[in-house]
Amino acid sequence: MTTDALIIAAGYGSRLRELSDSKPLTPVAGVRLIEHGVRRLASVGITRVVVATGHQGDRLEAFLAELAPRVGIAIECARVPDWSLPNGWSVMAGAARIDGDYLLQMADHLFDPEILTRLLEQGSPDRGATLAIDRRLDNPLVDPDDATWVRTAGDGRIAAIGKTIAPYDAVDCGAFLATPELATAIRAAIDAGAAGSLSEGMQRLADAGRAATMDIGDGWWIDVDDPYFHGVAEQALGRSVLQ
């Protein structure tokens, strides 16, 4: 069973800037956002987390060093030299510290642990990565102006992925079960002239028939990307949705 995870936490977090100068360290219901993520990974059996750091890296890494013994999980940091680059560069930096498959999630996304448990069960030799998707296009917890959209093929695999694709039939939840193929695909996309986003790597896997999906059904998740959704997350945590 996969026991490693990678959290992408290197970016600037401009949309949450009025609340905090470090998105991963922003408190949500009294607990730092990154701690919520780490604790939920630990709750589903992850024993080691690599965190790709960048903006406010010293502060974040100091907090993670203190967090690891409190949660009882190994945390290793992979500093991204240029955190202004697209998030695929963070994936490559973190994946270089991991042997084998791993759960991948964004630092600003929160999930019902059941989603992560199910995702851990999706490993198969016929896929290079599996993405958790939400087919509820009217989900009020999805920001349509910031979402990454997915168009699936008849067999459920990804046909297209990106912020500007059309048509689409699902939204990218920001949680993946990744194999080493994902970082390789991102590098190949960069070598072919792409900027280096995670979606560009996933599209490359999709073009090879290697990008699968897992429908989360009515599972709860949220991207805490701006003050409005920060407030929604605090209300949900107050109702113990993710406790």
N, C-alpha and C positions, 0 to 999 in steps of 0.2 A: 504493500500500500504506500502511496505517496505520503511522505512526512515532511516535505519541504514546502515553503511558500515564499513568494516574492511580492513585496508591496512597493508600488511606485509612489515615491513621496518627494520627488526632486523639484517640482515646478514652483512657480511664483505664486499661484493662487490669487490672481488679481481680482476675481469676482467676489472673494470673501475678505478682501483687504480691509474693509471698514470695520470688521470685527477682530481681525488678527493679522499680524505680519507673517505668520507661519500657519498655513492651512492645516498641516498634520497636527500641530500643537493647539489648535483651536478647541476649547472646551465645548462639549455637547452634553448637556445635562450633568455638568460637573466633572466629566471625564474627557481627557484629550482624545481627539478624533482617531489618532494613530493607535491609542491604547484600546479603543473599542475594536478596531480591526484586528489587532494582535490577540486580544482575548477571545474573539470569536474563532479565530484560526486555531488557537490552543484547544478550544472546546470541541473541535471536530477531529482532534488527533494530530494536528501539526505540531512537530517538536522543534522545528528550526525555521526561523524567518529571516530572509535577507531583505533589507530595506534599501532601496536605491535613493540616496539623499543628494541634495544639491543646494537649493536656496535655504538659507538659515541652517546649513548643514551642521555646524558646530553645536548649536543649541539642540537640534533634533537628535543628533548622535549622543549627546550627553543625557538627554531624557531617556533614550532607548537603553543606554547602559544601566540606568537606574530601574527601568521597567522590567528588564529580563529576569532578574531574581525575584521580583514581586509576582510575576506571572508564572514563573517556573518554566521558561522556554528560552532556547538559545536564540539570540538576535545578533545578526552580523550586518554591518553597514557597507554598502558599496557606493562610494562617492562618485557622482557623475561629473566629469571635468567641466562640461559646459551644459548647465541645466536649462539653458534657453532653447536647446535643441528639442525636437519632437520626442514624444515619450518612448518611441522605439529604442532610442539610445539608452534610456534607463533600463529597458528590458534586457538589452544586450549586456549592460554593465552588471546587472544583478544575476542574470542567467549564467554568466561566466563563473560565478561562485557556487553553482549548483550542478551536481551530477544527476542526470536523470530527469524525471518528470517533476512538475511542481504546480501548486495552485498559484495563480497570478491575480492580483486585484489592485485597484487604485486606492490610495490612502484616503480619498474623500468619499468612498462608497461604503455604505453599511448594508449588511445582508442578514436576513433570517438565517441562522446557522444551518437550517435544513437544506437551504440552497447549496451551501458549501459541501455538506455531507453527500448530497446527490451528485455534485460535480466530481467529487473524489472517486465516484464509482464509474466514471465515464471512460476510463482508460481503455484503449483498443489499438492494436497495431495498424489499423486502417485509417488512422487520423493523426495529424501532427499537432492539432490543438482542438479543444472543444470550448465553445463560448456559451455562457449562460445567456439566454435571450428571453425577452418578455414580449409576447404577442398581443398584449393589451395596449393597443396604440392610443387608447384614450385614458390610460392610467394617469391620474392626476399627479402622481409623484414623478412623472417624466417631464422634463423641460424640453419642449420640442425645438427650442432655439439652440440648444446645446447638445442634443442627443446625437449619438452615432447610430445610424440606421442599418438594418440588415435585410437583404432579400434572400430568401431561402429557395433552394431547388426542391423538386418533388420528393427527394429522399431525405430532406431536412438539412442537408449540408448547405454551407454558405455559397451563394452565387455571387453576391456583391455586398460590400460593406463600406460605409463612409458617411460623413455628415451631409453630403449633398446628393446622394444617390436617389433615384426614383425610377420605378416604384419601389416600395419596401413593404415588408409584412411583419417586421419585428424591430425591437430596439435592443441594442447592445447593453447588457447589464454591467459590464466592467469586471466580470469574474471569468476566469479561464482555467481549464486544466491544460497546461502547456507541456510539450515535449521539447527537447533540444532543437527540433526542427523550426520552432517559432523564431528564435534568435537568428538562426541561419537564414530564414526567409527574410527577416528584416534587413540583414546585411546584404543579401542579394538584391533587395529592392533599392537600397542605397547605392550599391554598385551600378545599378541600372539607371540611376539619376533621380531617385525619389528622395524626399526630405528625411525620411526615417521615422515615420509614425508607426505605431503598433498596428493601426488599421491597414497600412500599406503592406506590412508583413502578413497579416491575416488574409488580405486579398491575394497575395502571391500563393499562400497555401490553398486558398479557395480555388484558384485557377488550376491547381494540380489535383483537385478533388480531395484535399487533405484537411479541410476546415469543417468540423462538425458543430452541431448546436445541441443545447439541452434547454428545452422549454421549461421555465420555472413555474408555469401554471399560475396559481394565485399567490405565489410567494412574495414576501415583503422585502423590498430593497429601496434604497434612495441614494442619490448623488448629492452630497452636501456641498454644493458648489457656489451658493450665494446666500445672503442673509435670509431670504424667504424660506429656502429649503433647509437652512440651518434651524429655523424656528419649527418647521414641520418635524424634523428629526428629534428635536428636544421634546416636543409633545408626544411623539411615538415612544421615546425612551421613558418618558414619565408614565406612560401607560404599560410599561414593561414589555413592549412588543419584542425587543431584542435582548432582554435580560436573561 
